[in-house]
Every structure is written in C-alpha cells, then in structure tokens.
Amino acid sequence: MEIEELNKKYGKQEHVTFVQDKKNYPPKAQLKIQAGATCEVYLYGAHITSFKTHNGRDLIMMSSEAKFQVGKAIRGGIPVIFPQFGTGVLPQHGFARSQTWTVSKTNVENPNKVNITLVLKDNEETRKVWNKSFNLEIDITLAYSESFHSTLTQRLTVTLSLIHISEP
C-alpha cells in the first residue's frame, strides 16, 4: 500500500502518520500524543525504532550499524522474534522481523492515547522456511499515564494451526 493510501485509510490527523524515509524500504508509522511523546515503528518487521518521552528523550537504542535494507533485520530497537529465538533450523531469531507487516487498524482513544495494530499472516515466502499456518498481531499503544510518564505497550497474539498426522 502506498503512503497516500496508508495515510488516507489509517492516518489520524497529527496522531498517526505514515512516512517513507528510506529509499526502496517499507514505510514507517509515526505515533504522537498531545503530551509530546512519540513512537516510530517500521512496517518492515513491525520494528519499533524510536520511543521519545514528552521531553524528547529517546528511550530506544538503535545500533550505529543498523542497515535499513529489505532482506536484513534492523539492528537495535524492539524487534519481533518469531517463531524461534537464536539460531536453529530457521533464520536467526525467526522470519517475522524480516517481513513487511500489514496495518490492521489505528485508533485515537483520546489525544493522549493512540495505537496501531499490525498483522503478519503466513504467506508463500514464510511457508518456504516454515510450512505452518499462523496469524501474528502486534498492538502498539502510546499513552500518557496519570503519573506524567509516556508508556509504550506491545501485545503479540499468535494463532498457530499445528496439525500432525502420523502415518501407520
């Protein structure tokens, strides 16, 4: 989906905007609340790369060696690790962090609470490395709390269809 379409369908005035800041790379969503806190999440990997408090302090560490290149995971930030952690038969830390996720919904509950929901479903590319049906959902909420702190929460819902039929 193009930037204009994302902003038209899911943008929420000054609270949720989509930008294309890297050439040949999927866009990112920028969340902002009235209190001044911000969050940036790339659709590639549903990867959170910035969370700034109301005073502009970024609490997310990004590696100076981070490469924003399709086919490579982003180094630093908050990645989604699925379906495995570490090394094994699948790519290191799984493949969810090197897939482009789809925006499911955005919501502004009030000027100081905004969220975005991203989804990743099994597809031809994921089935090449892991032949399972799945549906991942990540909900990222940026909110201003009663104690004047900005909070970022993330929920990952995984639905797997694992069927094993043994032959006699």
Solvent accessible surface area in square Angstrom, and as a share of the most:
residue,aa,sasa,rsa
1,M,128,0.57
2,E,114,0.51
3,I,36,0.18
4,E,127,0.57
5,E,88,0.40
6,L,6,0.03
7,N,49,0.25
8,K,185,0.79
9,K,131,0.55
10,Y,25,0.10
11,G,22,0.21
12,K,71,0.30
13,Q,158,0.70
14,E,108,0.49
15,H,17,0.08
16,V,0,0.00
17,T,48,0.28
18,F,3,0.01
19,V,48,0.28
20,Q,88,0.39
21,D,68,0.35
22,K,67,0.28
23,K,181,0.77
24,N,130,0.66
25,Y,6,0.02
26,P,21,0.13
27,P,14,0.09
28,K,17,0.07
29,A,0,0.00
30,Q,57,0.25
31,L,1,0.00
32,K,95,0.40
33,I,2,0.01
34,Q,132,0.58
35,A,33,0.26
36,G,27,0.26
37,A,0,0.00
38,T,37,0.22
39,C,0,0.00
40,E,42,0.19
41,V,0,0.00
42,Y,5,0.02
43,L,9,0.04
44,Y,4,0.02
45,G,0,0.00
46,A,0,0.00
47,H,1,0.00
48,I,0,0.00
49,T,11,0.06
50,S,10,0.06
51,F,13,0.05
52,K,82,0.35
53,T,21,0.12
54,H,86,0.38
55,N,111,0.57
56,G,47,0.45
57,R,162,0.59
58,D,61,0.32
59,L,83,0.41
60,I,27,0.14
61,M,138,0.62
62,M,56,0.25
63,S,24,0.16
64,S,120,0.78
65,E,101,0.45
66,A,23,0.17
67,K,120,0.51
68,F,59,0.25
69,Q,91,0.41
70,V,86,0.49
71,G,59,0.57
72,K,108,0.46
73,A,30,0.23
74,I,5,0.02
75,R,136,0.50
76,G,22,0.21
77,G,20,0.19
78,I,52,0.26
79,P,47,0.30
80,V,6,0.04
81,I,54,0.27
82,F,19,0.08
83,P,37,0.24
84,Q,35,0.15
85,F,163,0.68
86,G,16,0.15
87,T,113,0.66
88,G,54,0.52
89,V,151,0.87
90,L,20,0.10
91,P,61,0.38
92,Q,97,0.43
93,H,31,0.14
94,G,3,0.03
95,F,6,0.03
96,A,0,0.00
97,R,44,0.16
98,S,32,0.21
99,Q,15,0.07
100,T,71,0.41
101,W,4,0.01
102,T,83,0.48
103,V,6,0.03
104,S,53,0.34
105,K,109,0.46
106,T,14,0.08
107,N,71,0.37
108,V,45,0.26
109,E,111,0.50
110,N,67,0.35
111,P,63,0.39
112,N,42,0.21
113,K,73,0.31
114,V,1,0.01
115,N,23,0.12
116,I,0,0.00
117,T,1,0.00
118,L,0,0.00
119,V,24,0.14
120,L,7,0.04
121,K,115,0.49
122,D,36,0.19
123,N,59,0.30
124,E,137,0.62
125,E,103,0.46
126,T,1,0.00
127,R,91,0.33
128,K,155,0.66
129,V,72,0.41
130,W,45,0.16
131,N,111,0.57
132,K,77,0.33
133,S,40,0.26
134,F,6,0.03
135,N,58,0.30
136,L,0,0.00
137,E,47,0.21
138,I,1,0.00
139,D,24,0.12
140,I,0,0.00
141,T,20,0.12
142,L,0,0.00
143,A,17,0.13
144,Y,59,0.22
145,S,37,0.24
146,E,170,0.76
147,S,72,0.46
148,F,137,0.57
149,H,115,0.51
150,S,13,0.08
151,T,57,0.33
152,L,38,0.19
153,T,81,0.47
154,Q,78,0.35
155,R,119,0.43
156,L,72,0.36
157,T,56,0.33
158,V,59,0.34
159,T,79,0.46
160,L,70,0.35
161,S,59,0.38
162,L,108,0.54
163,I,145,0.74
164,H,163,0.73
165,I,145,0.74
166,S,83,0.54
167,E,157,0.70
168,P,182,1.14
